[in-house]
Amino acid sequence: MQSFFLPPKCHHPSLLHVHILGSPLMNMQIPFSLNFWNYFQQITMCRYVLIHLCWKTGQNVQSAATAESVAGTQSEESLVFSKDVTAKIVAIVGSNTLSPLSATPWEEVMQHMAQRLTWLDSSFEMLVITDEMFLSETCEQEDISADIAVIVGITSTEVVKWVQSRLVGTVSTLISFDSDPGVETWLGGLKFAPVDWIEKALSALPGSKRAEAAKVMSIVTDAWERKNSDDYRFALLVLIDSYVTPVKLLKNLRATGLASVGCMIRNCRSQILACLLDPDCRQAVNCLQSCGPTDQVCSYRCIVSNESPAFEAFTLCVLQKHNCLGLTAEITMQPDVQPLSVFRGAAIDHDVAEDLFIGWLGRPNLGLGMQKLDWSWRVVAGQNAAYDQFPSQYQMFYRGKAKGSMWYDPVFQVKTLDGPMVWRRRHYRVRRDKTPGTFYFTVLDNGVISKEFWRIVDVTDDLSWGLFYYSGAAEAAGQSYTGAIVVTPDGKWPAESANERLEAALERCGIKLWELYRVNNEGGDKPPLGIPEGSSLHCAIS
């Protein structure tokens, strides 16, 4: 057990030494005049803030199981960030204010975003504090050494003024979300808003600092307004990348197209001409032009809405074969999610793991009238905003004709940008990794190869539900991503009795229940199911 001690700046002249058993706050000194129970309640409500603001903090990000652990040591400073931090963010959130994510408190959401930043880069650190604590006597006189200050969910004009008075002139980048509109916005030392009409006019001058700030502001606000955890993190990363230090994941935001036109004309002239003559391909390309280089939600919706052979040939030549845009991406391996190791009381081997993927395909299901199912699983919910939210999702896993081969065919509906609902199907090759329950998937998706690392996180003994986690990258498109899906045989949420186990499985993935998208599995007539003749199914699970 670790001990935390109040630093000298937090000491009070009239203190009582107390030892609190079972608490992360050990050997503390508390004001003698306070009722102990009231003080204990204060500790409970404020322990996160106190740990982060009155002690130097450190975080273990080696696995999702220890993702939320916080270690502290005595420090002479307050609002102190860990050593070797390259990006320092302080987030001030409205006390007891709720986010759009299943009405989860903003404080909890931002704490989770802080953890997700460290999975991407352990040198990024965000301290989260409520407005009440930020303006309290304890921290009122403390220095603020952050690069970026983010105000979230503070709607009181008076409180906003007090918070702003402490931040303006202290941090170079100050931005607010879901807060009182009177908050000033500063980007890299430039006052962006509110400004007079002359300053606004300068935003239209190409290449000016204000014009560049306007681009950043547009990307950040568009992402935040999509109201999901992936885009909240993306907005924070754009601010870091623009005003603090380069973010590896966002390096494609800085990619230039100076040489790309020559590459395309030299290598892909016929594919470009065919695309220009095809209305779906033209529409896809025009739509993609409106998306940011790393905006996966926008990009993939443009692609699935306008699929055509001409578009696939165009992207295969321009991106996959010749990489004319000079993009790169890698699979991220944090958090380090471990696969299920035991099923029905026995250690999982590769055959059992593959059978868990194959699931209900070809098996009769009592809940569905004992009919043999034409699918392995149906997706109930997913975490990735770009890939997991499509309606009417079916999964089909099966063994191929060749020895040791396995395939995965997801089928899903897409509401196109023009309105109609259409079916889409993909075809993945599946390879075993060294550890049973882990697999590498590859797919050619509209001309671009995606590689993914999947883990079977949990499946119940009766196959009533499962949880699969993946991390992937489309290198030629410059996009990395992660996600997780909850699956059942009928597409309905697992029984209430499964909630505790399901939440524990999600925690091992570093995912909160409120991050999931519920999939609409109502309707969806005549899905294009079926597997190739000669395929085989289960071999280990009866």
Salt bridges, closest charged atoms under 4 A:
GLU68 OE2 - HIS112 ND1 3.96
GLU184 OE2 - LYS191 NZ 3.77
GLU199 OE1 - ARG210 NH2 3.04
GLU212 OE2 - LYS215 NZ 3.60
ASP230 OD1 - ARG116 NH2 2.79
ASP231 OD2 - ARG226 NE 2.97
ASP241 OD1 - ARG254 NH1 2.25
ASP295 OD2 - ARG226 NH1 3.22
GLU307 OE1 - ARG424 NE 3.66
GLU307 OE2 - ARG426 NH2 2.40
GLU330 OE1 - LYS248 NZ 3.38
ASP351 OD1 - ARG432 NH2 2.70
GLU354 OE1 - ARG399 NH2 3.01
GLU354 OE2 - ARG432 NE 2.76
ASP355 OD1 - ARG399 NH1 2.89
ASP409 OD2 - ARG425 NH2 2.65
ASP409 OD1 - HIS427 ND1 2.73
ASP445 OD1 - ARG426 NE 3.02
ASP458 OD1 - ARG501 NH2 2.65
ASP458 OD2 - ARG508 NH2 3.94
GLU507 OE2 - LYS512 NZ 3.17
GLU515 OE1 - HIS112 NE2 2.76
GLU515 OE2 - ARG116 NH1 3.27
